[in-house]
Amino acid sequence: MAKDTHSLYQHGTLALLVPGLYDGTQTVGELLQHGDTGIGTLSGLDGELIIDQGRVYQVNSAGAVRQVSADEKVPFANVHYADFQAAGSISGTDYAETQAALLQALGSRNLFVAIRLQGTFTAVRTRAITKQQPPYAGLAAMAARQHEFTRDTVSGTVIGYYSPQVYAGAVSPGFHLHFLSAEHDFGGHILDLTVQNAQLALQKFTDFQLHLPTESTAFLTQDFGGDILGDIQKAEN
């Protein structure tokens, strides 16, 4: 059976992380049945995931990188089957300029698009959150529990997604990008970067498949009141 390269699959929502629903509700093995490329986090917000060519890598709060096993669980992740199309190159840009170049390449702010930017970066600053234990604090409190890492002149790959504003809550609107070095010894959720020279590839989707944790009592009974979008923006930025 041909792989569906037109659909973006997501398990969970960013909104469910806001009140602290961090328990894993899908195994990595099950997640990989829906794609070979993507991003996410492990149970307890344990670090940042980069999924590339069917391999799942975790950057933990100590900055260490390891390959994740199929039986580990995620509360939230995005995956798709890679079918990237070349979209030019980017060079000599800071993070704001890089995002502006990405937006221009997208052509529309109303589509889900996967982004792959591979090359050499003058500087990259990332973060990963320390694994949390129950009872969980809400997502807004996680900014104080993240660890930041920096690397100068590093080769690697940016993998992530652009999500339209209209789907805010289910997703974090705008860019959600993770980094993995070519040596697999550095990475995480991108906070800042400067591109030296990198090749850009994009993959636009016609379908967005949202999979909800319907067997999670915590999810089924949670009242998602309050400033959900505000808390998401604080955590992502």
N, C-alpha and C positions, 0 to 999 in steps of 0.2 A: 504494500500500500504506500502510495506517495505521501511524503510528509507535507503537512499543511504549513506553508510558509507565509500565509496571509493573515494568520491569527496570532495575537498576543494573549498569552495565558497569565492570569494572576490568581494566586491563592491568598485569600484574606484581603483586608483593606488597610490602608494606613490609618483610617479612623478607628479601627478596633485596637490599634496600639496606643491611642491617646489615653484611655483610662487605665492602661496597664495590662492588656490581654496578651501577654508575651509567651504563653505556653505554646509549644509547637503543636500544630494540628494537621500536618501533612509530612510524610517522610520525604527525604531527598530523592529516594528511588521513585516514589509516585510522582514527584514534581518533574523528574526527567522523562517521564512518559509524555510530556507535553512540550518539550523543547530541549535544546542543547546549548542554549546561550541565555544569559540573564544575570540578575542580581537579586539579593535578598538578605535575610538575617536568620540566625539559628534561634532555637528556643531560649527564652530569657534575654533576648536581644544580644546574644552572644556573638559579637563581632559583625563583620561585613562579608557578604558572599559575592564572589565573582564566578560566573559560570561561563566557561569557554570551551567549545568543542566537546561538550558532554562531560567535562571535568569540573568539579565544584571545589573552589578554593575558599578558605576562610582566612580573613585577617582578624586576629583577636586583639584584645585591648593591650597586649604587650607588644603588638606590632608583628608578631610571628605569623607566618603563612603556612598552612597545611592543607592537604587534600581531605575533603569531607567524605564520610562513608554514607552508604545508601540508607542506613537505618536511622540516621539523625533526622531531626524534625525542624520544620520552619513554621513560624506563625504568619509570615508574609514573604512573598517572592514573586518575581516576574520571570517568565521564560518564553522563548520562541525558538523555532527552527531557523537557523541562520540561512539567509539568502540575501546577503548585503550587496548593494550596488555601489560601485565607485562613484564618489562625489567630489573629487578634487583633493587638493592639499591645503593645509593650514600651516603657516610658519610665522614666527616672531610675534605671537599674540599673547597678551595676558588673559586672565580668565573671563573678564567682561568682554573683551574683543573676541575671544574664542566662541563664547555663547552667541554673540551677535553674528559671527560667521556661520555658526550652526543654524541659527534661525533663518538666515538668508538662504542657506542650502535646503532647508526643509520646504520652503515655498508656501507653507500654510501652517497656521498655529492651531488648526482644528483636527489634526490627525495624530494618532499614536505612531511614533517613529522610533525604531531602534537605532542607536548610534554606536559606531565603532571607530575610534580614532587611534591609529597605531603609528608609533614613531619614537622620536626623541624629545624629551621635555626638559627645559632649562631648570624648572623647579616644580615640585608637586607637594602639596600639603593635604594630608588625609586625616580621617579620624575613625576610631572604632570604639564602641561602647563596651564597658565591662559587663560580663554576664550578670544578670540580675537574679535574685532569689525571692520567692514569695514571702510575705505579701508584697506585690510589685507596686512601686511608685509610678505615677503617670508619666507619659512621654515628655511633658514639658520639663520634668525634673532631670531628664537624662543628659541635658547639656552639661551639667556639672559632673557627670560621671563618664564623660568621654575622654579618650586619650588621643592626642594629636601627634602626627609623625610628619617629618619633612625629608625630602630627598632632592639633591641637586643633580642635574645632568643625568637623567635616568631614561632608559629605553623601556617601553611598555605599551600597554593597551588600556584605553578608556572604553568601558562598556556601560551602556545604560539606555535610558529612554527619555523621550520628550512626551509629555502627556498634556492634553488640552485642558484649559481652565474649566470647561463645563463639567468635567468629571472630578473636580476637587472634592476631597473627602474619601472617595474610593481610592484616589491616587494623590500624590503630591504634584500639583500642576507645575508645568515647566520641566526643567531638566533634573533628572535623578541619575547621577553618574558615579561609577566606581572605577578604581584603577588597580591594575596588577602589573608589576614590573616584569620584564622579560626573564629575569632570573628567578621569579617567584619568591622574592625575599622582601617585598615591600608592596603596600597597597592600602585599600580602604575606601571609604566614602570620600569623595573629593570635596574639599573645602576651597582650594585655590590651586591654580596651576598656570604655568607659562609654557607655551608650545615653542619648541625650537623648530622642528619640522616633522609633520605627521600627515599620514594619508587618511582621508575621511571616507567612510562608507556608511550608507544609510539603508534602512529597510522600512518601508511604509506598510501599515496594516489596514486591511479593510474590516477586520473583526477584532473585538475585544471580549475575551471570555473571562468572566469573573467567577471564581470558585469560592464559595463560602464554607466556613467550618460548621456545618449544620449539626455535627455531633458534639459540639462544645457547649456545655451548659452555661459556662461563663459568657459566651458570645450571645446565646439565645436570650439570656435574661438581663443583659447589660442595657442600661439607659444611656444612650449616647447624646446627652444634653451638654450644654456649655459651648465654649468657643473651640470647636473641633478644628476648624481650619487654622485659627490662630496658633494653636498648639502644634499642629503639623508644621507650619512655617517656622516656628521657633526651633523645632527639633531638626529640621532638614537644613537649615541655614546656620 
